[in-house]
Amino acid sequence: LFIAPFAGFVLSFIGNASADYFMEGRQKRFIKNAFSQYLSPAVIDQLVSNPDKLKLGGERRNISIFFSDVQSFTTLSESLEPEELTDLLNIYLSEMSRIILETGGTIDKYEGDAIIAFWNAPADIPDHSVKALEAAVRCQEKLSQMEDEFIQKVGRPMWTRIGINTGDAVVGNMGSENRFDYTMFGDSVNLASRLEGMNKQFGTYIMCSANTKNHAQNLGSDLVFRELGKVQVV
């Protein structure tokens, strides 16, 4: 009379524990699969350990923001067939994104040929300004290495302009309860975007703010900077 209820209790406990284990494993797999395309492995591991971060809402964080845009891409795209353009974009975005993720960055979004990314969210990266600048330099170096491939595909090299700023921004999951994006907004984000565009006026391909330069130098960065000027942005 005692063994049967006890056995039922044990089986029920094992069943519930197995279900919980299975659900937890499925949740971890979902997080890894869902975010592997635009988060570095280190960031994904933090999300797996703290899935509560995947909720609507934002927080103010000091981050380094990266905007890039291909020079004269509209003119370039008009000379290509849709399939050729898609192939070119996939190659370019894949290589640039790989560098961003390898340096611990989070890819916010793609807007055509433009890449928007940031460092120090959701994972903590104390030297985020250094990592953002490192990514920018490596992206330019990779484009130089791929010059022959681009000339073969489109008849000329590809150049990209990059703007970087470091400052406070609101970062988090924005959207609806059913669909949201992990993104950022604030004046610091807008400034990074304006710096990317200002490269055209200065004839440069990487431009960062004084905030980024000072933050990186305080961390011991050995990068060499030069002052371009002072500008008033929209």
N, C-alpha and C positions, 0 to 999 in steps of 0.2 A: 504494500500500500504506500510505502514511503518512496521506493525507488522510482516508480513511474512518474510522480510529480517532479521529483528532483531531476530526473533525466530530461523531462520536458523543459524545466527551467534552464538547465545547462545548454540544451540545444537551442533554446530561444536566445539565450545570451550570446552564444557563438554566432547565431544567425544575425543578430543585431550588430554585433561587433564587425562581422564580415561586411555587412551592408554599409556601415559607417566607413570602414576602411576602403571599400570600393568607391563610395561617393567621394571621399577625400581624394583618392587617387584620380578619379575622373575630373574633379575640380582642378587639381594640379595640372593634369594633362591639357585641360581646356585653356588654362591661363598660359601655359607654355606655347601651345599652338596658336592661340589668338594674338599673342604679343611678340612672337619670335620674328615677325617681319619688320618691326620698327623699334624694338627694344633690345639692348645688349643682354647677353646671358646673365650678367651680374644683376642687372635690374630685374630680370624675370625671376631670378632666385629670391630676391627680396619680396616680390609680389606673391610668389608661392608661399613664402613664410608668413606674409601678412596680407591675406586676400581681402581684408577689410578696407584696404586702400582703393579697391575697385568699386567705389560707391560715388554717387553724385556729390559734388562739392569741391571746393577749391581751398588752397592755402597760399599764403604769401611766402615766397621763397626767393633767395638771391640766386640767380641762375645766369648762365652765359648763353646768349641767343645767337643763332646762326641762320642767315638768309643767303641763298645763292640763286643766281639766275644766269642762264647761258646768253652770251653776247649775240645779238642779231638772230635770235632763234626763230622769230617769226619769218624773217626773210629766208632763213635756211629751210624751214618747214614747208614753205610754199614751193620749193624746188623738188620736193620728194613726194613719192607715192605714199599713200597711207601706211602700207605695209613696211616700207623703208623707214618711214618716220617712227613707227612703233618699235621697230628693231633697234634703231639708233637710240631712242629714249630709254629702252630697257637696258641696253649696254651701259649707257651713261649713268642712269640712276642707280643701277646695281653696284657699279664700282664706287660711286660717291657714297652711297648708303653703307657699303661695307666698311669704309673708313670711319664714318661717323659712329657706327655701332662698335667698332673695335676700340674706339677711344672713349666708350662709355656714354655716348650721346643717345638721346631719345628723338626719334623722327616724329615730328608733329604731323606733317602732311606733305604731300606733293601737290603743286599747282602747275600743271603742265610740265615744263622743264625745271621749275623752281623747287628747291628743297628748303624746308623750314625745320629746324631742329634746335634742341637745347640740352644743356648739361646741368646736373645737380637736382634733377627731379625725374622720377620719384625716388631714385636712389641718391644717397648722399655722396657727392664727389667734391671733396674740399678744394682740389686744384682745378675746378671746372673751367676757369678762364684759360689755363694752360692747355687743357684738353681740347677746347674749342679752337684755339689758335693752331694747335698741332694738327687737328683735323683739316683746317683750312689749307695749311701748307702742304699736307700730304695729298689733298685733293688736287691742288695745282700740279704737284709733281707727277701724280698719276696721269693727268691729262697730257702732260708733256711726253710721258712714256707711250701714250696711246696715239700720238700725233699721226704716225704713218697709217694706222688703222682708220682714223677719221678722214684723212686725206683720200684714202681709197674709197671710202663710203660716200663722202659728200664733197670731195674736192678741196677741202681746206681743214685746218685744225679747228678744234672747238675750244673756246675760251669761256670761262665762267667768272662772274664777279661775285665776291663774297663780302658780306657785312656782318660784323660781330659786335655785340654790346653785352655788358655785364651789369646787372642791376636787379632790383626787386620786381617781381611780377606775380600775378595770381596764376597758380598752376593747379590743375585738377581735372576731374571728369565733368565735362559740361555737355548738356543736352537734355534728353528726356529719360524717364525711367527705363524705357525699352531700348534706347539707342543713345550712346554717348561717346564722345571722343576725349582722350586725355590730351589737353591742349593748354595754352597759356594766353594771357592778354595783359595789357598795361602799357604805359608810356615807354618802358624799357624795350618792349617788343617792337613797338612802332619805330623807335630809334634805330634798332638793328636793321629794320627794313629800309629806312631812309639811307643808312650808311651803304647798304648794298647798291642802291641807285646812284649815290654820289660818286661811286667809282668812275662812272662815265665822265663826270666833269674833271676829275683829277687824272684820268688816264691810268688808273690803278686796277688791280684785280683782287686785292685783299685790303679791306679797311676796317679797323676796329676803333672803338671809342677810347678816350683817355681812361675811363673806368676799367675797361678790360686790360689795357696796358699796365695800369697801376696795380691791379689785382694780380696779374701774372708776375710782374717784377717783384712784388712783395713776397711771392712764393718762390723766388729764386730763378725764374725763367731766364734762359740765356738767349732768347730771341732778341734780334736787333730791331728797334722801331725807329721810324722817322715821322716827324710831325708834318702833316700835310697842310693844315690850316684850321681855321675856325669857321664853322658854317652854322647858319640858322635853318633848321628844318621845319617842315610843316607839322 
